[in-house]
Amino acid sequence: MRVLVTGGTGYIGAELVRQLVARGDDVVTFGPTSNPGRVADVANDITIIRGNLAFQSEVLNAVKNHRPERIFHLGSMLSLPSNANPWASFQVNVVGTMNVLEAARLLEVPQLIFTSTVGTFAHGAGAVATDHTIQRPATMYGAGKLYCECLGRFYRTRFGLDFRCVRLPSIIGPGAKVRVVAQYNSWMIEYPTLGKPFACFVTPETRRPAMYFKDAVRAVSTIADARAESIITVNYNVSGLSPTPSAREIETEVRTHFPDATVTYEPDPEVMQFYEKAKTEIFDDSCAREEWGWKPQYARLDVVVADFIEEVRSHGSRYNLP
């Protein structure tokens, strides 16, 4: 199958691209290509297009020239950069998604998979967020993603596009460079693995639903392959680690591997202001489990930490790590 992956050299996209190549798909990536090293091992097996989602002509040309049968739309600006520059975020995340949807409609791409976020839940969501909890985001990133969830649902009902969406919790994985509100999850593991001190920018008690990056890729590919009749809810929560660990609990697990790790806590007021609004600790994914059989493979913290450390040691250059 020929597939187009926006953000295909990014945090989740690169691993998705690698797995798509392994299963024999003809893969095209589209985006700023800021991390080409992440796909260096498969660079000869894919087509990389440098482009900007905000420019409709670039998106249309990519789809027209390569005629994908499936689009994985992962490209976006993340939370803190989006808050810092909401104008650019609107162009990339909202206009960019509209451009991808229009390209799929006009050029008759059968299916589009979109990644949304737990960040669509904040004000009033409470400790448990289900697929039926009212979504009132507290960030530009969350607001844009929520609009695009609704936009995709409209394209599904109005134009018959097979739009499917997973809302991802915060993602744990090596090599993240852009600071986001829950990035402490990854750096709490990565820094000690590299022998570096880590100043955690949230309180020890802070919790945020989290998922290992390999499970994020599995969620995206699993919903894409699910039978059409099983897609009822359309926009789905998908969970990973259970129960949701606190920053201190992640630190404690890391210390089983690195007892002398240097970890301090220096809460960032801007980040903690976000957590005052976003209280969700349980990301209920019952609909995904019941409708298309979602189940994470990395649901235990000890398994995630051990695999993360092995990834850094075995594939450090892939993540631009020493």
C-alpha positions as CSV (number, residue, x, y, z in Angstrom):
1,M,0.0,0.0,0.0
2,R,1.2,3.5,-0.7
3,V,0.9,5.7,2.3
4,L,1.7,9.4,3.1
5,V,2.9,10.3,6.6
6,T,2.9,13.9,7.6
7,G,5.4,14.5,10.3
8,G,7.1,11.3,9.2
9,T,10.5,12.2,10.6
10,G,9.1,13.3,13.9
11,Y,8.8,11.8,17.4
12,I,6.1,9.2,16.6
13,G,6.2,9.5,12.8
14,A,9.7,8.1,12.3
15,E,8.9,4.9,14.2
16,L,5.7,4.6,12.3
17,V,7.6,5.0,9.0
18,R,10.1,2.4,10.0
19,Q,7.3,-0.1,10.8
20,L,5.4,0.6,7.6
21,V,8.5,0.0,5.6
22,A,9.1,-3.3,7.4
23,R,5.6,-4.5,6.4
24,G,6.2,-3.6,2.8
25,D,4.3,-0.3,2.4
26,D,5.4,2.3,-0.1
27,V,6.0,5.3,2.2
28,V,6.1,9.0,1.4
29,T,6.8,11.5,4.2
30,F,5.8,15.2,4.2
31,G,6.9,17.9,6.5
32,P,9.8,20.2,7.5
33,T,12.1,17.1,7.8
34,S,13.9,18.6,10.9
35,N,15.1,15.2,12.1
36,P,16.2,13.2,9.0
37,G,18.5,11.1,11.3
38,R,15.5,9.4,12.8
39,V,14.8,7.6,9.5
40,A,18.4,7.3,8.3
41,D,18.2,3.5,8.4
42,V,15.3,3.4,6.0
43,A,16.0,6.6,4.0
44,N,16.7,4.6,0.8
45,D,13.3,2.9,1.1
46,I,11.1,6.0,1.4
47,T,10.4,9.2,-0.4
48,I,10.9,12.3,1.7
49,I,9.1,15.6,0.7
50,R,10.1,18.8,2.5
51,G,7.0,20.9,2.8
52,N,4.8,23.1,5.0
53,L,1.3,21.9,6.0
54,A,0.1,25.5,6.0
55,F,0.7,25.9,2.3
56,Q,-2.2,24.2,0.5
57,S,-0.4,23.9,-2.8
58,E,2.4,22.0,-1.3
59,V,0.0,19.6,0.4
60,L,-2.0,19.1,-2.8
61,N,1.1,18.5,-4.9
62,A,2.4,15.9,-2.5
63,V,-0.9,14.0,-2.6
64,K,-1.4,14.5,-6.4
65,N,2.1,13.3,-7.3
66,H,2.1,10.3,-5.1
67,R,-1.5,9.2,-4.9
68,P,-1.5,7.6,-1.5
69,E,-4.2,5.1,-0.5
70,R,-3.9,6.1,3.2
71,I,-2.7,9.3,4.9
72,F,-1.4,9.3,8.5
73,H,-1.6,12.9,9.6
74,L,0.8,13.3,12.5
75,G,2.4,16.6,11.7
76,S,1.8,19.5,14.1
77,M,3.2,22.1,16.4
78,L,3.3,20.9,20.0
79,S,1.8,22.4,23.2
80,L,4.3,25.0,24.6
81,P,5.5,26.2,21.2
82,S,1.8,26.5,20.2
83,N,1.1,28.6,23.3
84,A,4.2,30.7,22.6
85,N,3.2,31.3,18.9
86,P,-0.5,30.7,18.6
87,W,-0.6,32.3,15.2
88,A,1.8,29.9,13.7
89,S,0.1,27.0,15.5
90,F,-3.2,27.9,13.9
91,Q,-1.7,27.9,10.5
92,V,0.1,24.6,10.9
93,N,-2.3,22.6,13.1
94,V,-5.7,23.9,12.0
95,V,-5.2,25.2,8.4
96,G,-2.7,22.4,7.8
97,T,-5.2,19.8,8.8
98,M,-7.9,21.4,6.6
99,N,-5.4,21.3,3.7
100,V,-4.8,17.6,4.3
101,L,-8.5,16.9,4.5
102,E,-9.2,18.8,1.3
103,A,-6.4,17.1,-0.5
104,A,-7.8,13.7,0.6
105,R,-11.3,14.8,-0.6
106,L,-10.3,16.3,-3.9
107,L,-7.9,13.6,-4.9
108,E,-10.0,10.7,-3.5
109,V,-7.7,9.3,-0.9
110,P,-9.8,6.6,0.8
111,Q,-8.6,6.9,4.4
112,L,-7.1,9.5,6.8
113,I,-5.8,8.8,10.3
114,F,-5.4,11.7,12.6
115,T,-3.6,12.0,16.0
116,S,-5.3,14.2,18.6
117,T,-4.4,14.6,22.3
118,V,-5.4,14.2,25.9
119,G,-4.9,18.0,25.9
120,T,-8.4,18.5,24.5
121,F,-9.5,17.7,28.1
122,A,-8.8,20.3,30.8
123,H,-11.4,22.6,32.2
124,G,-13.9,20.6,34.2
125,A,-12.8,17.2,32.9
126,G,-12.1,15.8,36.3
127,A,-9.8,12.9,37.2
128,V,-11.3,10.5,34.6
129,A,-11.7,11.4,30.9
130,T,-13.9,9.2,28.7
131,D,-14.8,9.5,25.1
132,H,-18.0,11.2,26.2
133,T,-16.4,13.7,28.6
134,I,-16.9,17.3,27.5
135,Q,-13.7,18.7,26.0
136,R,-12.7,22.2,27.1
137,P,-8.9,22.5,26.3
138,A,-6.7,25.0,28.2
139,T,-4.0,25.4,25.5
140,M,-3.8,26.5,21.8
141,Y,-2.5,23.1,20.9
142,G,-5.5,21.4,22.6
143,A,-8.0,23.8,21.0
144,G,-6.6,23.3,17.5
145,K,-6.7,19.5,17.9
146,L,-10.3,19.6,19.1
147,Y,-11.4,21.7,16.2
148,C,-9.7,19.2,13.8
149,E,-11.4,16.3,15.5
150,C,-14.7,17.9,14.7
151,L,-13.6,18.9,11.2
152,G,-12.6,15.3,10.4
153,R,-15.9,14.0,11.7
154,F,-17.6,16.4,9.4
155,Y,-15.6,15.3,6.4
156,R,-16.5,11.7,7.3
157,T,-20.2,12.4,7.3
158,R,-20.4,15.0,4.6
159,F,-17.9,13.6,2.0
160,G,-17.6,9.9,3.0
161,L,-13.9,10.2,3.9
162,D,-12.8,7.3,6.1
163,F,-11.5,9.6,8.9
164,R,-10.3,8.0,12.1
165,C,-8.7,9.6,15.1
166,V,-6.8,8.5,18.2
167,R,-6.3,10.9,21.2
168,L,-2.9,10.1,22.5
169,P,-1.8,10.8,26.1
170,S,1.7,12.3,26.7
171,I,4.2,10.2,24.9
172,I,7.3,8.7,26.5
173,G,10.2,8.1,24.2
174,P,13.9,8.9,23.6
175,G,15.2,11.9,21.7
176,A,12.5,14.5,22.4
177,K,13.9,18.0,21.9
178,V,10.9,20.3,22.2
179,R,9.8,20.9,25.7
180,V,6.1,20.2,26.3
181,V,4.0,20.1,29.5
182,A,4.5,16.4,30.1
183,Q,8.0,16.0,28.6
184,Y,9.4,15.4,32.1
185,N,8.2,11.8,31.7
186,S,10.8,11.1,29.0
187,W,13.6,13.2,30.3
188,M,13.3,11.6,33.7
189,I,14.4,8.4,32.0
190,E,16.7,9.7,29.3
191,Y,18.9,12.0,31.3
192,P,20.0,9.4,33.9
193,T,20.6,6.9,31.1
194,L,23.0,9.4,29.6
195,G,24.6,10.2,32.9
196,K,23.1,13.7,33.0
197,P,21.4,15.4,35.9
198,F,17.7,16.2,35.5
199,A,15.9,19.2,37.0
200,C,12.3,18.1,36.8
201,F,10.0,21.1,35.9
202,V,6.9,19.7,37.7
203,T,6.2,18.7,41.3
204,P,7.0,15.1,42.4
205,E,3.2,14.4,42.8
206,T,2.3,15.5,39.2
207,R,0.6,12.9,37.1
208,R,-0.3,12.9,33.5
209,P,-1.7,10.0,31.4
210,A,1.2,8.6,29.5
211,M,2.0,6.1,26.7
212,Y,5.2,4.6,25.4
213,F,6.0,5.8,21.9
214,K,5.9,2.2,20.5
215,D,2.4,1.8,21.8
216,A,1.5,5.2,20.2
217,V,2.6,3.8,16.8
218,R,0.6,0.6,17.5
219,A,-2.5,2.6,18.2
220,V,-2.2,4.5,15.0
221,S,-1.5,1.5,12.8
222,T,-4.2,-0.7,14.6
223,I,-7.0,1.8,14.1
224,A,-6.0,2.2,10.4
225,D,-6.3,-1.5,9.8
226,A,-9.5,-2.0,11.8
227,R,-12.6,-3.1,9.9
228,A,-14.7,-0.1,8.7
229,E,-17.8,-1.4,10.5
230,S,-16.0,-1.4,13.8
231,I,-15.3,2.4,13.7
232,I,-18.3,3.9,15.6
233,T,-17.0,6.5,18.0
234,V,-14.5,7.8,15.4
235,N,-12.4,10.0,17.8
236,Y,-11.0,7.7,20.4
237,N,-9.0,7.9,23.7
238,V,-6.2,5.4,23.8
239,S,-4.4,4.7,27.0
240,G,-0.9,3.4,27.8
241,L,0.6,3.2,31.3
242,S,-1.8,2.0,34.0
243,P,-2.0,3.2,36.7
244,T,-0.8,6.7,35.7
245,P,2.6,7.2,37.4
246,S,3.6,10.3,39.2
247,A,6.9,12.0,38.5
248,R,8.3,10.6,41.7
249,E,7.2,7.1,40.8
250,I,9.0,7.4,37.5
251,E,12.1,8.6,39.3
252,T,11.9,5.6,41.7
253,E,11.7,3.1,38.9
254,V,14.7,4.8,37.1
255,R,16.7,4.5,40.3
256,T,16.4,0.7,40.1
257,H,18.7,1.0,37.1
258,F,20.7,4.1,38.1
259,P,20.8,4.4,41.9
260,D,23.0,7.5,41.8
261,A,20.9,9.4,39.3
262,T,20.8,13.2,40.1
263,V,17.2,14.3,40.0
264,T,15.9,17.5,41.4
265,Y,12.5,19.3,41.3
266,E,12.2,22.9,40.0
267,P,8.5,23.3,39.1
268,D,7.9,25.7,36.2
269,P,5.1,28.1,37.1
270,E,3.7,28.2,33.5
271,V,3.6,24.4,33.4
272,M,2.1,24.0,36.8
273,Q,-0.6,26.6,35.8
274,F,-1.6,24.2,33.1
275,Y,-1.8,21.3,35.6
276,E,-4.1,23.4,37.8
277,K,-6.7,23.2,34.9
278,A,-5.8,19.7,33.6
279,K,-6.7,17.3,36.4
280,T,-7.1,14.1,34.3
281,E,-5.2,11.1,35.7
282,I,-7.2,8.3,34.1
283,F,-7.6,8.2,30.3
284,D,-10.6,5.8,29.8
285,D,-10.3,4.0,26.4
286,S,-13.2,1.6,26.7
287,C,-14.5,2.5,23.3
288,A,-11.3,1.7,21.5
289,R,-10.9,-1.6,23.4
290,E,-14.5,-2.6,22.7
291,E,-14.8,-1.4,19.1
292,W,-11.5,-2.3,17.5
293,G,-9.6,-4.3,20.1
294,W,-7.1,-1.8,21.3
295,K,-4.7,-3.0,24.1
296,P,-1.3,-1.5,25.0
297,Q,1.7,-3.7,25.1
298,Y,3.7,-1.4,27.3
299,A,1.2,-0.9,30.2
300,R,3.7,-1.3,33.1
301,L,6.2,1.3,34.1
302,D,9.1,-1.1,34.7
303,V,8.7,-2.5,31.2
304,V,8.7,1.0,29.6
305,V,11.7,2.2,31.6
306,A,13.7,-1.0,30.7
307,D,12.9,-0.8,27.0
308,F,13.6,3.0,26.9
309,I,17.1,2.4,28.3
310,E,17.7,-0.3,25.8
311,E,16.6,2.0,22.9
312,V,19.0,4.7,24.0
313,R,21.9,2.2,24.3
314,S,21.2,0.4,21.1
315,H,20.0,3.2,18.8
316,G,21.3,6.4,20.3
317,S,22.3,7.9,17.0
318,R,18.7,7.4,15.7
319,Y,17.5,9.8,18.4
320,N,20.5,12.1,18.0
321,L,21.8,11.0,21.4
322,P,25.4,10.3,22.4
